[in-house]
Amino acid sequence: MIRRQLINFGSRSTDFRVGEGVVEQLGKMVKCLVATPKRAVIVTESSLAESYGLEVSRALIDAGFTVSDLSLPTGENVATMAYAVQLFDALDSCGITRDDVIVGLGGMGVCSLVSFCAHAWCGETPFALVPTTLDAMTSCATSMRPLDTRSSSQMISVEPRAALVACDLGMVPLCPHDERMNGYVMLCASAFIDSRRQWDRFGELVEGVLDNAEVPMVDALCMAQTARSSVIKAANPSARNALEFGVTTARALRSCLGDAIPAYQLLAEGMRFEARLAVDAFGFDIDDVFSLDDRLDDLGVEELPFELEFNRFLTALKETRFKRSNRFMFSLPRHVGTVRYATVEDDVLERHARAYLASRAELMDESA
């Protein structure tokens, strides 16, 4: 079963396909993106070049494209401006024009790199994404991981403009554990910001998602696209920041705890902490805080034990926000399905931060 969902962004749209065996039909899908197939560049990770890369290349050749390949290092963060320059040079040497196609095959880093470069190349060149990890399948149609500069992480991004996103569920069991777990947390966050009905429905899908059952996984991924695209199209500027729920705290924790902690654990911690902030800031229902905790537990994302000084945590939160905004605000839930920008009073932030850090220190003692 391959399900097709058209993700509308006003004057443009993304053709989102998800199911088993999607890659086998990729040639015909990509052929529809251009008037006449001529040139295509496949940007992939070195570990995928001899497997999925070869399969995608053959599909494009059968569709009438002359194919070039750019293989990027596996296990390295390629979502950087340095790799963007490398990709621009490759597109130039291959003679790619705005009438050709760029295909990104890989995880969130590769998909983000292609999204950025294709957006800029020749004023915007059609591109297709073939995400190979669950986190990329969940998010690459609606957002990219911002590129790193020489001195700062995740600073440069553009709006998503993929013509096609093709998700083959056969890749999910083979993707690295951390990327799969990150996808689970992103699916959870997407359902949480959507609506009460979808949040309850996601609870019914969790078991099937964890088992990689086709129908629940397809339902969850399509539900995430609807939720995330609704945020992007929201008329209220505050509502357009709902995808940042949990992200500010996750980035602050990253700067304090280092790169050894998986991204999914930090995002889950960010959601847990910011949901508790919302209880005082917005009157968010405490029962919904606990339901978020329960859903993350169901997905196998346990609370993270660590020790951190309050002043360092607070400084990291402010530095993270002021790096990207002149206002110290969080994206907090008013209700399930309604996330808005909010200013948190200093005493409220201090009370919750101290309680949160104390609880994580207790977990360290329990595990000792």
PyMOL commands that set and color helices and strands:
alter all, ss='L'
color gray80, all
select helices_A, chain A and resi 23-31+46-48+52-62+81-93+108-123+134-139+169-174+177-194+196-210+214-233+239-244+247-257+263-282+286-298+310-324+346-367
alter helices_A, ss='H'
color red, helices_A
select strands_A, chain A and resi 2-8+13-19+39-45+66-72+101-106+127-131+164-168+330-335+338-342
alter strands_A, ss='S'
color yellow, strands_A
deselect
rebuild
show_as cartoon
